[in-house]
Amino acid sequence: MLPTKPSLTLRYKLLIPKSGRWPLAILIALLLLPLMLRAQQVTISGTVRDAATGELLIGATVSDPTARYGALTNQYGFFSISLPAPIDTLEVSYVGYETFVLTKLAAQPSPIDLRLAPQQ
């Protein structure tokens, strides 16, 4: 006697989990989704200071010119910016100071202490 092929309904039942498992699978997928999306973001933080005096610069602009994201330093000269990976350059500017361009951010530890030189 020749073996028979499994019926179509039997193969279909093996591919679809029981109805009680669907909510659990959806819940796990929804819980893991933010972790997967966050993995594509890089957060860079630090302070911006005057190069000569070490004074904190309030309101300095920290931006990624290619992605068009930016942040301002707070009253303590601190900034934190989350950008999509990878980051090529980061520009730091302040009125009356030279614009500082930071490259090779993957090698930089966080937090970063940036020093801006006054314009000549």
N, C-alpha and C positions, 0 to 999 in steps of 0.2 A: 504494500500500500504506500502511495506517495504522500509525503508531508504536504499539508495544505497551508496556504498563506493565511496569516492572520487577517481577520476582517478589517475593513476600513474603520469601523467604529472602535475596535480595540486599539488600533494605532492612534486614532484621534484622542482617545481617553488617556493614553500614555503621555502625550505631549502637553495636555492641559492639566494643571494641578487641580486638586479638589477645591471646591468653592470656598472652603474655610481658610485656605492658604493665600488667597489673593489679597485680602486686606493687609496681611503681614508683609507680603512682598512689596506692596505699594508703600507701606509705612517705612520699611527699611530703605527703599529707594529715595523717598522724600527726605529722610534723615541724612543720607549720604550726599545728597545734591549740594548743599552749601559747602561741604568740605571739598568737593571736586571743583566748585567755582572759586573758592578761596585760594586754591592751589595755583591759580593763574594770576594772582595779585602779589605784588611785592610792596612791603611797607618800609619806608625810609624815614628815619627821624633823627633829630639832632638840634643843635643850637647855631645861631649866626651871631658873630661878634665882630667888633672893630679889630683890625689886625694890629694897630698900634697900641690902643689902650685896653683892649679886652672887654670893652663895654658891650653889653647885649644890645642888639639892634632890633627894635620893636617894629613890626610891620614890614619886614623884609619879605620879598617875594621868592618863593622856591617853586620852580615849574619844570615840567618836561615839555620842551617845545614841539616835539614830534607828536605826542599824544594829546597835547593841549589840556593838560591837567596842571593845577597849581594850588599852592597853599601860602598862607601868610604866617609869619612868626607871631606868637602871642606876647603878652607883657613880660614874659621871662626869656624872650628870644628863642623859644622852642617852636619847632615845627614837626609835623607828622603828615606824611603824604602816602597814600596807597595808589600804586600805579599798575597797569597791566604789564606783565612780564613779556619780553625782556626790556630792560631800560638801557638806552644807549648813553644819553646825556641828561644832566640835570643842571639848570641854570639858577643862580642865586643873584638877585639884584636888590639894590637899595638906593634911594635918592642920594646923590653926592658920592657914591662909591662905584668902583669898577665892577662890572658884571663878572662873576666867577662861574666858570663852566667846569663841572665835575664829570669826568668820564671814568669808565671801567668800574662801575658801581658794584659789580659782583665781588670784587676783592675788598671792598670797603666794609669795615665793621659798623654796626649800628649801636648806639647813636653816633652821629658824625658831628664834629665840632668844626664849623666853617668860619674862616676869618676873611673879611672883606677889607681891601685896601682903599683908602680914600682916593678920589680922582685928583689928578695933578693939574 
